[in-house]
Amino acid sequence: MLTATLAFAGVAALINLTPGLDTLLVVRTSVTHGRTGGRAAAAGIITGCLAWGLATAVGLTALLTASRLAYDALRIAGAGYLAWLGLSALWRCRRQKAHDGQKHPKGAAMATSDEEPAGSFASGRGSAFRAGLGANLLNPKAGIFYMSLIPQFIPHGAPVFGTTLLLTAIDVIELALWYRVVSSAASVLSERATRPSSRRRMEQLSGVTFLGFAAHLLLADRT
């Protein structure tokens, strides 16, 4: 049991360190809302992972491979949600640019401002948490990941339910540690990027990237 647990921890760590949608969401929220916002988004993602792990333990994730309809419904919903995040980021960026143009007309002195920028989640930590949770739960590939990876590390004769929850706990602990590092590093970048134009570029980049993830999820097959 110990050997299987250590092996899973190593494999999960390699996967968790690979940049992806969830990491982008933590980075983007940390830059636009600071460390607290980034960690709220990370908490949402981790809650989604816990839900997928529990679903795997009781066998619910098998529906994603057994039912094409269930998989496609979740995939389309996830793509729509990511598209909404991307378009919302681009729209806020455009509105903020227009606002800054009115506030600082061309030729006027541009003062450095430390005010809170127009962020990705207007309602703060609660919205950041919901964004992380939604992005994770509406991604069917997250369910497929848990369903396909965890059973490979359950020793023969070990209780499936308890062992699945144990491996899920290991995975989310690794994620929590990783996202803590990511949010801290990104928040330092946020403190240095005080110019509104720098924050707008971050919003533009994240918005376009979210749209790319949405397109990939929409066009992806189960395979």
Secondary structure, 3 states (H helix, E strand, C coil): CHHHHHHHHHHHHHHHHCCCHHHHHHHHHHHHHHHHHHHHHHHHHHHHHHHHHHHHHCCCCHHHHHCHHHHHHHHHHHHHHHHHHHHHHHHHHHHHHHHHHHHCCCCCCCCCCCCCCCCCCCCCHHHHHHHHHHHHHCCHHHHHHHHHHHHHHCCCCCCHHHHHHHHHHHHHHHHHHHHHHHHHHHHHHHHHCCCHHHHHHHHHHHHHHHHHHHHHHHHCCCC
